[in-house]
Amino acid sequence: MVNPADTVIYTGITNNLIRRMFEHKCKFIDGFTKKYNVNKLVYWECFDDPESAINREKQIKAGSRQKKINLIVKDNPNFKDLYQDII
């Protein structure tokens, strides 16, 4: 996820992407995403089990900012908000 200016990047996991995105967009949860207005879904992956998702999250978080940008741009070069595509 990113903020509207595409300058702040957030990586997280959830077992319900639609619900979690709604919570971020409505700013229901205090924390990093609310503080920095991070509510635009620009990249996501799906996993069959929580352990795989957690391992991938750690891998992404360990990468540089440029690696995260490259990952997003590969599938979403315009940083389009993908939320409407998943609901």
C-alpha positions in Angstrom: 0.0 0.0 0.0 1.0 3.6 -0.5 -0.2 7.1 0.4 -1.9 9.2 -2.3 1.4 10.8 -3.3 3.0 7.4 -3.7 5.8 8.4 -1.4 5.1 6.2 1.7 5.2 2.4 1.2 3.5 -0.1 3.7 3.7 -3.9 3.6 1.4 -6.1 5.6 -0.5 -9.3 5.7 -4.2 -10.1 6.3 -6.6 -13.0 6.0 -9.2 -10.8 4.4 -7.8 -8.2 2.0 -11.2 -6.5 1.2 -12.1 -6.0 4.8 -8.6 -4.8 5.7 -8.5 -2.3 2.9 -11.8 -1.0 3.9 -10.5 -0.5 7.4 -7.5 1.4 6.1 -9.5 3.5 3.7 -11.9 4.5 6.6 -9.0 5.0 9.0 -10.6 2.6 11.6 -7.2 1.5 12.8 -4.7 3.8 14.6 -1.1 3.4 13.6 1.3 3.8 10.7 -1.2 3.7 7.9 -3.6 6.2 9.5 -0.8 8.5 10.5 0.7 8.6 7.0 -2.6 8.3 5.1 -1.6 5.0 3.5 -4.8 3.7 1.9 -4.0 2.9 -1.7 -3.6 -0.7 -2.7 -1.0 -0.9 -5.4 0.3 -4.5 -5.1 -0.9 -7.7 -3.5 -0.1 -11.4 -3.5 -2.2 -14.4 -2.4 -1.0 -17.4 -0.4 -2.6 -20.7 0.6 -1.2 -20.7 4.2 -0.3 -18.0 6.8 3.3 -19.2 7.1 4.0 -18.6 3.4 2.4 -15.2 3.6 4.5 -14.2 6.7 7.7 -15.4 5.0 6.9 -13.3 1.9 6.1 -10.3 4.0 9.4 -10.5 5.8 11.2 -10.9 2.4 9.6 -7.8 1.0 10.1 -5.8 4.2 13.8 -6.7 4.2 14.2 -5.3 0.7 15.2 -1.8 -0.2 12.7 0.9 -1.1 13.8 0.6 -4.7 13.1 -3.2 -4.7 9.6 -2.5 -3.4 9.0 0.1 -6.1 10.3 -2.3 -8.8 7.9 -5.0 -7.5 5.0 -2.6 -7.7 6.0 -1.1 -11.1 6.4 -4.6 -12.7 2.6 -5.2 -12.5 1.2 -1.7 -11.8 3.4 1.0 -13.5 1.0 3.8 -12.8 0.4 3.0 -9.1 -3.3 2.5 -9.8 -5.4 1.8 -6.7 -6.4 -1.8 -7.1 -9.0 -1.8 -4.4 -11.9 -1.4 -6.8 -10.6 -4.3 -8.9 -10.8 -6.7 -5.9 -14.2 -5.8 -4.5 
